[in-house]
Each structure stands twice: as C-alpha cells, then as structure tokens.
C-alpha cells in the first residue's frame, strides 16, 4: 500500500481550503439567522454593542460543533471530485496509488477535526450555553420585563409603565410594593429611568415628579398618608426575580460531572423535580451525544472519499448538494435515534451511535464498489 507524502499534503491543503470557505459561509448564515435578525429586539431591551458581541461569542462554539464537520465533508467531496474529473485520480492509478492514498490523509485530517469537535462539545459548549442563558436573562433584567402598557408581577411587586424608549426612559410609572404585608405602598410617577446594576444585581428606577401612597394602618383604616417627591430612587434585588441567573438546569448547560451526578442520583431513586428535564434518559443521551457526535468528521471522511470518486459528484454544484444531503441525513438520523431512545425503543447507550454505525456500513459498501469499478 503506497502513500505519497506530496499527494497527501496537496489533498489536505485543498480540503482545508474548500472546507474553510464552507465553514465561514455556514457559520455566517447560521449566525445571521440566530442572532443578527434579533438585533433590534436586543437593542430594545437595552443591549449594547458589547452585549451583541458577547451573544456572537456564545453562539460561535454552539454552531461550530455542527458547521465544522459539514464544512469538512464539503471540502473532501469537492477536492476529491475535482481531482477525479480532471484526470488526477486516473494518473494516480497509473502510478500505482490506490484509494488508500486518498483515504489515509483524509482520515488523519478528520481525526484532528474530531479532536477539536470533542474539545468544543466536552469543555466549551456547556459553558457557552450557560453564558448565553445568563446574558439573555441579564438583558431581560435590564428592562425587557417593562413592556409598555402591560402589568408585570415581580416578586411581590406590581409594575406598570405607559411608555419606555430604547434608552429605558419611562413615562407613567406605577409600582405597587407589598413585599412587606404590613407596610405596603403604591408609587405613581410622571417619568423615570430604568437601570440594571450588573455588579450588585439590582434593579434601579430613578423616579421623578410623583407621589408615594402608604397603605393605611389596619388599626386606623381611615388614615392614609401620601408623600410627594421630586426625585425618588427605587431599587430591589434581581435575585428575587431571576433565581437561576447562573444555575445549570438543562442538560446542555451541564458539565460531564454534573450530568453523571444527575444520572447516578436518578438511578438511586432520587427525584429530578427541580431540574428542567425530569426524564433521566435526557441526561444519559447528553453524555453519549458528547462522545458520539465528535466522530462525525471521521464518518464523513470514510463515506466522502469513495463517493467523490463516482459520477454523482463530478461537478462542484453536485458535490455541494451531495454534501448537504449527507449532512442532513447524518443529523436527521441522529435526531431520530434520540427520539427512539426517549420513547423507549432503544437504549440510550446505543441510540446516538447509530448514525456513526450507519455511515461506517455505507463507507464499506462504497469502497467495495470503488474497488470493483
């Protein structure tokens, strides 16, 4: 079995070129769909350019785990199909170089990409999920709950704002505070400003031109007291409103250690009532997803090389379509296998390995056909 170092270098270089372009294109498209189309909504709740950059920073690793393998698949199919259509594969055969000379460097590159994907999914992805959740909740805390004309109940308080602009300037503010049942009060204010103290995790409303109406003393129900003010600073702790700013309650927000603890807790008969997902299978599937999904580049490499040598991918446009079709097939099978496990038709320890096994079988069949051709 002969393998040319020069050919391997040339093939890897070309796969990386096509794959990099595909990765940038896919990532930009998905970022646009997931973040930029909501930019106006983010701004409306007080988001800054720094917040927008933070959202993008969180989304990139979440998307990379999926765009990187598909971009690699695209790069392999385009590179090998171009070499086949321009007669380079024929020249290789005449020189005594077989499919192994294409497969070995491609699988080696796929292994490196799989290691990157594994690092992203095991160590980075759950952190990005947590940071994104915290950021979104923080943005909401900055003023998203103050929807003009809508009454909001917040931890013993009732808030109503008639108008609010993008700078969080308020008009027509009403606050009913009954956090202390014996000393409740109601505030009416002509205007004000909403701010969020991120360091102290405190809501602040700077109110102007209003009045504070104290609830009557139960012993003297006919007596009431009103205090007029030119300026009043009203603040309360955000943790009473958002109790889970940094809590990891969803499977994809958990580290491996946390997932294993939940699974062990459930197997020991413990309750998952306080978590977002009550089914322990969800947590088992998340563990296996982080092991199985990073192997997608290797599965793609084994299928893409023999497939690209056939007639079906002789042009770049066909190669792109085949790449997308294979990517959708893999991840579609991945999703279906997950549902089978959740419905009890398949063990969670086997379900998410089904796509890799299916692609391995397809690779064996395609290589058998190439050798026969």
TABELLIN-V366981 format. One record per helix or strand of 2 or more residues. SS is the DSSP state (2 for helix, 1 for strand). FROM is the first residue (numbers start at 1). TO is the last residue. Records with the same first field share a line. If there is no record, write none. Layout:
SS = FROM-TO ; FROM-TO
This chain:
2 = 5-34 ; 36-44 ; 49-85 ; 88-94 ; 100-144 ; 218-220 ; 238-240 ; 251-253 ; 256-267 ; 280-308 ; 311-313 ; 316-342 ; 348-351 ; 354-372
1 = 152-154 ; 157-164 ; 169-177 ; 185-197 ; 202-214 ; 225-237
